[in-house]
Amino acid sequence: MTTPVRHQRGAAMQVRPLGWARNPLTEFDQLLSEMSGLIESTVGGAAPVVAWTPLADVTEADDAFHIEIELPGVKSKDIDVEANGQELVVTGEIKEKERKGVLRRSTRRTGAFEYRLRLPGEVDTEKINAQISDGVLTITVPKAEVAKPRHVEISETSESTGGSG
Protein backbone atom coordinates (compact mmCIF):
# COMPACT_ATOMS: atom_id res chain seq x y z
CA MET A 1 0.00 0.00 0.00
CA THR A 2 1.32 3.44 -0.85
CA THR A 3 1.14 6.48 1.38
CA PRO A 4 -0.27 9.77 0.09
CA VAL A 5 2.25 12.28 -1.17
CA ARG A 6 1.83 16.00 -0.97
CA HIS A 7 3.59 18.16 -3.56
CA GLN A 8 4.75 21.67 -2.77
CA ARG A 9 6.06 24.17 -5.25
CA GLY A 10 9.80 24.61 -4.94
CA ALA A 11 10.17 22.00 -2.21
CA ALA A 12 10.97 18.34 -1.98
CA MET A 13 8.10 15.88 -1.81
CA GLN A 14 6.82 15.17 1.65
CA VAL A 15 5.38 11.82 2.59
CA ARG A 16 2.58 11.97 5.11
CA PRO A 17 0.86 8.86 6.38
CA LEU A 18 -2.92 8.62 6.53
CA GLY A 19 -4.38 10.12 9.69
CA TRP A 20 -1.57 12.68 9.93
CA ALA A 21 -2.80 15.54 12.09
CA ARG A 22 -2.53 18.90 10.36
CA ASN A 23 -3.37 22.45 11.28
CA PRO A 24 -5.74 24.02 8.71
CA LEU A 25 -4.57 27.53 9.67
CA THR A 26 -0.97 26.63 8.85
CA GLU A 27 -2.07 25.24 5.50
CA PHE A 28 -4.09 28.40 4.84
CA ASP A 29 -1.02 30.54 5.61
CA GLN A 30 1.01 28.40 3.22
CA LEU A 31 -1.66 28.84 0.53
CA LEU A 32 -1.66 32.63 1.01
CA SER A 33 2.13 32.65 0.83
CA GLU A 34 2.11 30.63 -2.39
CA MET A 35 -0.57 32.88 -3.91
CA SER A 36 1.35 36.06 -3.04
CA GLY A 37 4.47 34.48 -4.56
CA LEU A 38 2.50 33.75 -7.71
CA ILE A 39 1.24 37.34 -7.87
CA GLU A 40 4.75 38.71 -7.32
CA SER A 41 6.14 36.54 -10.09
CA THR A 42 3.34 37.63 -12.45
CA VAL A 43 3.57 41.35 -11.64
CA GLY A 44 7.33 41.32 -11.31
CA GLY A 45 7.51 42.07 -7.60
CA ALA A 46 5.79 45.45 -7.98
CA ALA A 47 2.76 44.40 -5.96
CA PRO A 48 2.13 46.55 -2.87
CA VAL A 49 2.95 45.01 0.48
CA VAL A 50 -0.18 43.80 2.21
CA ALA A 51 -0.32 44.13 5.98
CA TRP A 52 -1.17 41.00 7.95
CA THR A 53 -3.42 40.85 11.01
CA PRO A 54 -1.99 39.68 14.35
CA LEU A 55 -3.90 37.33 16.65
CA ALA A 56 -6.04 39.06 19.27
CA ASP A 57 -8.65 38.55 22.00
CA VAL A 58 -11.36 41.11 22.74
CA THR A 59 -13.34 41.00 25.99
CA GLU A 60 -16.05 43.30 27.28
CA ALA A 61 -16.52 44.24 30.92
CA ASP A 62 -19.17 46.54 32.41
CA ASP A 63 -16.86 49.55 32.25
CA ALA A 64 -14.45 48.88 29.34
CA PHE A 65 -13.34 46.77 26.39
CA HIS A 66 -10.04 44.90 26.77
CA ILE A 67 -8.01 43.98 23.70
CA GLU A 68 -4.94 41.72 23.86
CA ILE A 69 -2.87 41.51 20.67
CA GLU A 70 0.02 39.07 20.22
CA LEU A 71 3.12 40.96 19.01
CA PRO A 72 6.18 38.95 20.03
CA GLY A 73 9.47 40.80 19.79
CA VAL A 74 7.88 44.16 18.90
CA LYS A 75 8.97 47.30 20.72
CA SER A 76 6.45 49.98 21.69
CA LYS A 77 8.14 52.49 19.36
CA ASP A 78 7.22 50.23 16.40
CA ILE A 79 3.48 50.24 17.26
CA ASP A 80 0.88 52.94 16.58
CA VAL A 81 -2.54 52.89 18.27
CA GLU A 82 -5.26 55.21 16.99
CA ALA A 83 -8.87 55.61 18.04
CA ASN A 84 -11.46 57.39 15.94
CA GLY A 85 -14.98 57.20 17.33
CA GLN A 86 -15.80 53.52 17.75
CA GLU A 87 -12.92 52.30 15.56
CA LEU A 88 -9.58 51.22 16.99
CA VAL A 89 -6.62 50.76 14.62
CA VAL A 90 -3.29 49.22 15.66
CA THR A 91 -0.51 49.33 13.06
CA GLY A 92 3.18 48.69 13.08
CA GLU A 93 5.97 46.54 11.77
CA ILE A 94 7.85 43.48 12.87
CA LYS A 95 11.32 43.91 11.49
CA GLU A 96 13.30 41.03 10.02
CA LYS A 97 16.28 40.11 12.17
CA GLU A 98 19.73 40.16 10.64
CA ARG A 99 21.08 36.66 10.75
CA LYS A 100 24.41 35.07 10.12
CA GLY A 101 24.41 31.84 8.20
CA VAL A 102 21.69 30.28 6.10
CA LEU A 103 18.07 30.51 7.22
CA ARG A 104 16.75 26.99 6.73
CA ARG A 105 13.16 27.56 7.78
CA SER A 106 11.07 30.54 8.79
CA THR A 107 7.44 30.52 9.90
CA ARG A 108 7.42 33.77 11.89
CA ARG A 109 5.61 36.71 10.36
CA THR A 110 7.51 39.89 9.59
CA GLY A 111 6.63 43.15 7.93
CA ALA A 112 3.75 45.56 8.33
CA PHE A 113 0.72 44.52 10.40
CA GLU A 114 -2.66 46.09 10.96
CA TYR A 115 -5.42 45.25 13.43
CA ARG A 116 -8.78 47.02 13.04
CA LEU A 117 -11.67 46.76 15.46
CA ARG A 118 -15.05 48.47 15.48
CA LEU A 119 -16.35 48.54 19.04
CA PRO A 120 -20.07 48.21 19.72
CA GLY A 121 -21.27 51.25 21.64
CA GLU A 122 -19.81 54.58 22.63
CA VAL A 123 -16.30 54.69 24.07
CA ASP A 124 -14.21 57.32 25.84
CA THR A 125 -11.25 57.78 23.45
CA GLU A 126 -9.54 60.25 25.81
CA LYS A 127 -8.94 57.57 28.45
CA ILE A 128 -7.61 54.70 26.30
CA ASN A 129 -4.62 52.95 27.86
CA ALA A 130 -2.10 50.72 26.02
CA GLN A 131 0.73 48.67 27.51
CA ILE A 132 3.03 46.02 26.07
CA SER A 133 4.45 43.22 28.20
CA ASP A 134 5.89 39.82 27.28
CA GLY A 135 4.95 40.25 23.63
CA VAL A 136 1.29 41.05 24.32
CA LEU A 137 -0.13 44.52 23.67
CA THR A 138 -2.99 45.16 26.11
CA ILE A 139 -5.36 48.01 25.26
CA THR A 140 -8.13 49.14 27.61
CA VAL A 141 -10.88 51.21 26.02
CA PRO A 142 -13.26 52.64 28.65
CA LYS A 143 -16.93 52.88 27.80
CA ALA A 144 -18.47 56.34 27.69
CA GLU A 145 -20.67 57.32 30.62
CA VAL A 146 -23.79 57.24 28.45
CA ALA A 147 -22.99 53.71 27.31
CA LYS A 148 -22.63 52.21 30.80
CA PRO A 149 -25.65 50.30 32.05
CA ARG A 150 -27.59 52.21 34.64
CA HIS A 151 -30.08 50.77 37.10
CA VAL A 152 -33.30 52.73 37.20
CA GLU A 153 -35.38 52.65 40.39
CA ILE A 154 -39.09 52.23 39.95
CA SER A 155 -41.29 54.13 42.37
CA GLU A 156 -44.83 53.19 43.29
CA THR A 157 -47.61 55.67 43.20
CA SER A 158 -51.01 55.15 44.67
CA GLU A 159 -53.86 55.56 42.27
CA SER A 160 -56.61 57.79 43.52
CA THR A 161 -60.16 57.48 42.38
CA GLY A 162 -61.57 60.86 41.50
CA GLY A 163 -64.88 60.49 43.28
CA SER A 164 -67.74 58.17 44.10
CA GLY A 165 -70.25 57.90 41.58
C-alpha positions as CSV (number, residue, x, y, z in Angstrom):
1,M,0.0,0.0,0.0
2,T,1.3,3.4,-0.9
3,T,1.1,6.5,1.4
4,P,-0.3,9.8,0.1
5,V,2.2,12.3,-1.2
6,R,1.8,16.0,-1.0
7,H,3.6,18.2,-3.6
8,Q,4.8,21.7,-2.8
9,R,6.1,24.2,-5.3
10,G,9.8,24.6,-4.9
11,A,10.2,22.0,-2.2
12,A,11.0,18.3,-2.0
13,M,8.1,15.9,-1.8
14,Q,6.8,15.2,1.6
15,V,5.4,11.8,2.6
16,R,2.6,12.0,5.1
17,P,0.9,8.9,6.4
18,L,-2.9,8.6,6.5
19,G,-4.4,10.1,9.7
20,W,-1.6,12.7,9.9
21,A,-2.8,15.5,12.1
22,R,-2.5,18.9,10.4
23,N,-3.4,22.4,11.3
24,P,-5.7,24.0,8.7
25,L,-4.6,27.5,9.7
26,T,-1.0,26.6,8.8
27,E,-2.1,25.2,5.5
28,F,-4.1,28.4,4.8
29,D,-1.0,30.5,5.6
30,Q,1.0,28.4,3.2
31,L,-1.7,28.8,0.5
32,L,-1.7,32.6,1.0
33,S,2.1,32.6,0.8
34,E,2.1,30.6,-2.4
35,M,-0.6,32.9,-3.9
36,S,1.3,36.1,-3.0
37,G,4.5,34.5,-4.6
38,L,2.5,33.7,-7.7
39,I,1.2,37.3,-7.9
40,E,4.8,38.7,-7.3
41,S,6.1,36.5,-10.1
42,T,3.3,37.6,-12.4
43,V,3.6,41.4,-11.6
44,G,7.3,41.3,-11.3
45,G,7.5,42.1,-7.6
46,A,5.8,45.5,-8.0
47,A,2.8,44.4,-6.0
48,P,2.1,46.6,-2.9
49,V,3.0,45.0,0.5
50,V,-0.2,43.8,2.2
51,A,-0.3,44.1,6.0
52,W,-1.2,41.0,7.9
53,T,-3.4,40.8,11.0
54,P,-2.0,39.7,14.3
55,L,-3.9,37.3,16.6
56,A,-6.0,39.1,19.3
57,D,-8.6,38.6,22.0
58,V,-11.4,41.1,22.7
59,T,-13.3,41.0,26.0
60,E,-16.0,43.3,27.3
61,A,-16.5,44.2,30.9
62,D,-19.2,46.5,32.4
63,D,-16.9,49.6,32.3
64,A,-14.5,48.9,29.3
65,F,-13.3,46.8,26.4
66,H,-10.0,44.9,26.8
67,I,-8.0,44.0,23.7
68,E,-4.9,41.7,23.9
69,I,-2.9,41.5,20.7
70,E,0.0,39.1,20.2
71,L,3.1,41.0,19.0
72,P,6.2,38.9,20.0
73,G,9.5,40.8,19.8
74,V,7.9,44.2,18.9
75,K,9.0,47.3,20.7
76,S,6.5,50.0,21.7
77,K,8.1,52.5,19.4
78,D,7.2,50.2,16.4
79,I,3.5,50.2,17.3
80,D,0.9,52.9,16.6
81,V,-2.5,52.9,18.3
82,E,-5.3,55.2,17.0
83,A,-8.9,55.6,18.0
84,N,-11.5,57.4,15.9
85,G,-15.0,57.2,17.3
86,Q,-15.8,53.5,17.7
87,E,-12.9,52.3,15.6
88,L,-9.6,51.2,17.0
89,V,-6.6,50.8,14.6
90,V,-3.3,49.2,15.7
91,T,-0.5,49.3,13.1
92,G,3.2,48.7,13.1
93,E,6.0,46.5,11.8
94,I,7.9,43.5,12.9
95,K,11.3,43.9,11.5
96,E,13.3,41.0,10.0
97,K,16.3,40.1,12.2
98,E,19.7,40.2,10.6
99,R,21.1,36.7,10.7
100,K,24.4,35.1,10.1
101,G,24.4,31.8,8.2
102,V,21.7,30.3,6.1
103,L,18.1,30.5,7.2
104,R,16.7,27.0,6.7
105,R,13.2,27.6,7.8
106,S,11.1,30.5,8.8
107,T,7.4,30.5,9.9
108,R,7.4,33.8,11.9
109,R,5.6,36.7,10.4
110,T,7.5,39.9,9.6
111,G,6.6,43.1,7.9
112,A,3.7,45.6,8.3
113,F,0.7,44.5,10.4
114,E,-2.7,46.1,11.0
115,Y,-5.4,45.3,13.4
116,R,-8.8,47.0,13.0
117,L,-11.7,46.8,15.5
118,R,-15.1,48.5,15.5
119,L,-16.3,48.5,19.0
120,P,-20.1,48.2,19.7
121,G,-21.3,51.2,21.6
122,E,-19.8,54.6,22.6
123,V,-16.3,54.7,24.1
124,D,-14.2,57.3,25.8
125,T,-11.3,57.8,23.5
126,E,-9.5,60.3,25.8
127,K,-8.9,57.6,28.5
128,I,-7.6,54.7,26.3
129,N,-4.6,53.0,27.9
130,A,-2.1,50.7,26.0
131,Q,0.7,48.7,27.5
132,I,3.0,46.0,26.1
133,S,4.5,43.2,28.2
134,D,5.9,39.8,27.3
135,G,5.0,40.2,23.6
136,V,1.3,41.0,24.3
137,L,-0.1,44.5,23.7
138,T,-3.0,45.2,26.1
139,I,-5.4,48.0,25.3
140,T,-8.1,49.1,27.6
141,V,-10.9,51.2,26.0
142,P,-13.3,52.6,28.7
143,K,-16.9,52.9,27.8
144,A,-18.5,56.3,27.7
145,E,-20.7,57.3,30.6
146,V,-23.8,57.2,28.4
147,A,-23.0,53.7,27.3
148,K,-22.6,52.2,30.8
149,P,-25.7,50.3,32.0
150,R,-27.6,52.2,34.6
151,H,-30.1,50.8,37.1
152,V,-33.3,52.7,37.2
153,E,-35.4,52.6,40.4
154,I,-39.1,52.2,40.0
155,S,-41.3,54.1,42.4
156,E,-44.8,53.2,43.3
157,T,-47.6,55.7,43.2
158,S,-51.0,55.2,44.7
159,E,-53.9,55.6,42.3
160,S,-56.6,57.8,43.5
161,T,-60.2,57.5,42.4
162,G,-61.6,60.9,41.5
163,G,-64.9,60.5,43.3
164,S,-67.7,58.2,44.1
165,G,-70.3,57.9,41.6
